[in-house]
Amino acid sequence: MLPINLLGWRVYVTNQASSLLSLKQAVRCYRGEYLAERGFARIKGFPLSLTPIYLQREDHITGLIRLLSIGLRVLTLLEFQVRSSLKSSEEKLAGLYTGNPKRETARPTAELILATFQEITLILIETKNEVYAHLANLSPLQQRILALLGFTITIYTQLDGQSLTPK
């Protein structure tokens, strides 16, 4: 009888009738709530950073929220695509954690994925008649992430034109 006394308890309260929402459905809804809360946390924190800002016009407020919502959707889609690809191939991705490069994960966050691309550099050298571009090479991890997203390496390498005519 002792183990039963040590078990915890939770209270689930809803205004729905039990005929419309069973206990099992209510618990599932409650447990799924963290997904929406995680999205709001992303909007308020890094990388979207919705911080207090003074906007005078209602359309500016609406536009900012819509723009941040698009950013949130892109982050979520990026994360979903990489995780789905890893799950279907039953693989894990290593090298995302700077302090522990051998650590593997099957559920990388969009923030970790994007952080691997932060060291990419584009050098532009402008002469009288031409602009030369040099793009840093992709690491194997970056190439792997592009493959998991369903992109070929050319999506990156085509940015490095031999010569561009300046405007």
Buried (B, 14 or more C-beta within 10 A) or exposed (E): EEEEEEEEEEEEEEEEEEEEBEEEEBEEEEEEEEEEEEBEEBBEEEEBEBEEEEEEEEEEEEEEEEEBEEBBEEBBEBBEBBBEBBEEEEEEBBBBBEEEEEEBBEEBBBBBBBBBBEEBEEEEEEEEEEBBBEBEEBBEBBBBBBEBBEEEEEEBEEEBEEEEEEE
